[in-house]
Amino acid sequence: MKEPPPAKNFIFPSALFILAFFSAALCSCSDDPADFALTQCNLVLDWNEADKAPARRLSVFAEMNSDVRRLESMSVKKDGYFWTIDSPLVFQANGKRWAGSPHLEPPPEKDGVAGVFPQGQYIVECVDAAGKKADGIFTLVYNADLLTGNADYALNLFPSAQKRVAVYSEANELLYFDIRRNNWIDDDSVFKSVKNSSFFRESFLIGNVLCLMPKIYKNGEKSDGLD
């Protein structure tokens, strides 16, 4: 099977699916075999530059019925492509236990064109420490025009989408994540309202597509040390 680059296992800021803040406490140990209630995915489109097409990645997580700490690996399969998650990110939030990765790379570039996540049904497989397996599915559907449009195009395509604002410190620490406050009439008012803020970005969710708008920096300048 064709295998894209390996999954990068880190929590990306602004991810609506992973929640802004979550508990690190996990459930007690159990001998239950691998089992999960459902899978959830987001195609993440990240406009690092306003006038260019977005970077793309896939966030895939499974809500586990069994002990997530017994999980050894996960895999995602679609149309001959195979993504391996050797060290799934595991956490508990709102009483639910999750495992997966927020960053699966797209298929390899072909003929100079960036790889595209195929639409349709994907298969997710979980393997626990005893080698027992559990399968699940999710369906990915999106507007393909988003892959080549700039940030303004995305905003104009979904003008009524509810946007959320993620505000960060210079150290990339998430300080605020919610809808824009009524008194935030311009960019400067955001920075004045959130102490120690350095930059922010807007995001919105359309179906299972998470759109991340370009970063807006305090005084319009990018601070040293930020990506």
VMD Tcl script that draws the C-alpha trace (Angstrom):
set ca {
  {0.00 0.00 0.00}
  {1.10 3.57 -0.60}
  {2.19 5.17 2.65}
  {2.28 8.97 3.15}
  {4.80 10.58 5.51}
  {4.50 9.37 9.13}
  {2.07 11.04 11.50}
  {3.44 13.96 13.49}
  {2.12 13.58 17.02}
  {1.64 16.98 18.62}
  {-1.26 19.14 19.71}
  {-1.73 22.01 17.27}
  {-3.11 25.20 18.77}
  {-6.64 26.28 17.84}
  {-7.85 22.74 17.22}
  {-11.58 22.77 17.87}
  {-11.77 19.01 18.04}
  {-9.13 18.47 20.76}
  {-10.75 21.13 22.97}
  {-8.92 24.20 24.21}
  {-8.21 22.71 27.61}
  {-8.45 19.06 28.65}
  {-7.71 16.91 31.64}
  {-4.57 14.80 31.53}
  {-6.06 12.26 33.95}
  {-6.68 8.88 32.38}
  {-8.81 5.96 33.44}
  {-7.60 3.10 35.61}
  {-5.94 0.04 34.08}
  {-8.16 -2.64 32.59}
  {-7.80 -5.91 30.70}
  {-10.62 -5.02 28.30}
  {-9.65 -5.51 24.65}
  {-9.35 -2.56 22.26}
  {-12.78 -1.10 21.61}
  {-14.06 2.34 20.64}
  {-17.41 4.03 20.43}
  {-16.84 6.27 17.41}
  {-14.23 8.03 15.31}
  {-14.06 11.70 14.46}
  {-11.95 13.45 11.88}
  {-11.21 16.98 10.76}
  {-9.52 18.10 7.58}
  {-7.41 21.00 8.84}
  {-6.71 23.76 6.31}
  {-4.10 26.17 7.64}
  {-3.60 29.50 5.87}
  {-0.13 30.49 7.09}
  {-0.05 33.14 4.37}
  {-3.21 35.01 3.40}
  {-2.53 35.09 -0.35}
  {-1.57 31.44 -0.78}
  {-3.32 28.07 -0.68}
  {-3.56 26.43 2.74}
  {-1.39 23.70 4.20}
  {-3.48 20.60 4.81}
  {-3.47 17.82 7.39}
  {-5.92 15.35 8.86}
  {-6.86 15.05 12.54}
  {-8.22 11.62 13.48}
  {-9.32 10.53 16.96}
  {-11.26 7.57 18.32}
  {-13.44 7.71 21.42}
  {-12.32 4.63 23.35}
  {-14.51 2.33 25.43}
  {-11.44 0.41 26.61}
  {-8.42 1.68 28.54}
  {-6.52 4.07 26.25}
  {-3.27 3.33 28.07}
  {-3.32 -0.22 26.68}
  {-3.39 1.10 23.13}
  {-0.23 0.27 21.17}
  {-0.89 1.74 17.74}
  {-3.49 2.97 15.29}
  {-3.74 3.02 11.52}
  {-5.90 4.85 8.99}
  {-6.62 3.39 5.54}
  {-8.19 4.78 2.38}
  {-7.87 4.00 -1.35}
  {-4.57 2.19 -1.02}
  {-3.07 4.78 1.35}
  {-1.99 3.76 4.83}
  {-1.20 6.08 7.76}
  {0.49 4.58 10.84}
  {0.20 6.20 14.29}
  {2.82 4.38 16.39}
  {2.38 6.50 19.55}
  {-1.20 7.78 19.64}
  {-1.94 10.90 21.64}
  {-4.30 9.83 24.46}
  {-6.34 11.98 26.82}
  {-9.60 12.25 28.72}
  {-12.00 15.17 28.31}
  {-15.54 15.60 29.62}
  {-15.57 12.01 30.82}
  {-14.64 10.62 27.40}
  {-11.38 8.89 26.49}
  {-9.71 9.67 23.19}
  {-6.75 8.41 21.19}
  {-5.37 9.44 17.82}
  {-3.29 12.05 16.04}
  {-3.99 15.69 15.14}
  {-1.51 15.67 12.27}
  {-1.62 13.10 9.48}
  {0.26 14.27 6.39}
  {-1.50 14.27 2.99}
  {-0.59 11.71 0.31}
  {2.67 12.36 -1.56}
  {2.94 15.09 -4.17}
  {2.23 13.91 -7.71}
  {3.39 15.64 -10.90}
  {4.22 18.78 -8.92}
  {0.76 18.96 -7.37}
  {0.35 18.73 -3.58}
  {-1.22 15.55 -2.30}
  {-4.96 15.52 -1.62}
  {-6.82 13.54 1.02}
  {-9.36 11.45 -0.91}
  {-12.99 11.99 0.00}
  {-15.20 9.16 1.22}
  {-15.02 6.47 3.86}
  {-11.83 5.71 5.82}
  {-11.06 2.70 8.02}
  {-9.41 3.16 11.44}
  {-7.79 0.21 13.21}
  {-6.66 0.16 16.86}
  {-4.27 -2.44 18.29}
  {-3.83 -2.94 22.05}
  {-0.89 -4.30 24.05}
  {-2.22 -7.86 23.69}
  {-2.41 -7.56 19.91}
  {-6.21 -7.39 19.89}
  {-7.74 -5.17 17.21}
  {-10.82 -3.01 16.79}
  {-12.01 -1.32 13.59}
  {-14.06 1.80 12.97}
  {-14.88 4.15 10.12}
  {-15.29 7.84 9.37}
  {-16.33 9.74 6.25}
  {-14.46 12.77 4.90}
  {-16.38 15.24 2.72}
  {-15.22 18.74 1.79}
  {-15.37 21.49 -0.85}
  {-12.30 20.85 -3.01}
  {-12.13 24.54 -4.02}
  {-10.86 25.32 -0.51}
  {-7.62 23.50 -1.25}
  {-6.47 26.03 -3.85}
  {-8.10 29.26 -2.67}
  {-6.55 31.95 -0.49}
  {-7.80 33.00 2.94}
  {-10.21 35.62 1.58}
  {-11.71 33.05 -0.77}
  {-12.44 30.73 2.16}
  {-14.04 33.53 4.16}
  {-16.18 34.61 1.21}
  {-17.22 31.03 0.50}
  {-18.72 30.69 3.99}
  {-19.64 34.23 5.10}
  {-22.10 33.07 7.76}
  {-19.79 30.56 9.45}
  {-19.37 31.22 13.18}
  {-15.77 32.16 13.79}
  {-13.78 31.61 16.95}
  {-10.71 33.54 18.00}
  {-7.59 31.91 19.44}
  {-5.29 34.38 21.21}
  {-1.70 33.43 22.06}
  {1.23 34.69 24.06}
  {4.68 35.23 22.53}
  {5.58 31.75 23.83}
  {2.71 30.26 21.77}
  {0.59 29.67 24.89}
  {-3.15 29.68 24.24}
  {-4.71 32.49 26.31}
  {-8.25 32.68 24.92}
  {-10.36 30.51 22.62}
  {-13.99 31.40 21.95}
  {-16.18 33.65 19.82}
  {-15.05 37.22 19.35}
  {-16.14 39.50 22.19}
  {-18.56 42.33 21.40}
  {-16.05 45.00 22.39}
  {-13.36 43.68 20.05}
  {-14.08 46.20 17.32}
  {-10.62 45.99 15.80}
  {-7.37 44.04 16.10}
  {-5.89 46.40 18.68}
  {-8.83 45.91 21.03}
  {-8.13 42.16 21.09}
  {-4.57 42.69 22.28}
  {-5.63 45.29 24.85}
  {-8.26 42.94 26.25}
  {-6.12 39.79 26.59}
  {-3.10 40.28 28.86}
  {0.31 39.18 27.52}
  {-1.15 38.47 24.07}
  {1.17 38.50 21.08}
  {-0.92 37.24 18.15}
  {-4.29 35.74 17.33}
  {-6.02 33.91 14.53}
  {-9.62 33.23 13.61}
  {-10.96 29.78 12.78}
  {-14.24 28.27 11.70}
  {-15.65 24.78 11.19}
  {-17.60 23.75 8.09}
  {-18.77 20.15 8.40}
  {-15.57 18.31 9.26}
  {-13.29 20.95 7.74}
  {-11.44 23.20 10.18}
  {-10.25 26.44 8.56}
  {-7.45 28.35 10.30}
  {-6.99 31.94 9.18}
  {-3.58 33.71 9.05}
  {-1.99 34.96 12.27}
  {-2.55 38.60 13.23}
  {0.37 39.99 15.23}
  {0.45 42.75 17.79}
  {1.58 45.99 16.13}
  {1.51 44.05 12.86}
  {4.88 42.51 13.51}
  {5.97 38.91 13.95}
  {7.92 38.38 17.19}
  {11.28 36.60 17.19}
  {11.14 32.89 17.91}
  {7.63 32.31 16.60}
  {6.94 29.90 13.77}
}
mol new
graphics top color blue
foreach p $ca { graphics top sphere $p radius 0.5 }
foreach p [lrange $ca 0 end-1] q [lrange $ca 1 end] { graphics top cylinder $p $q radius 0.2 }
display resetview
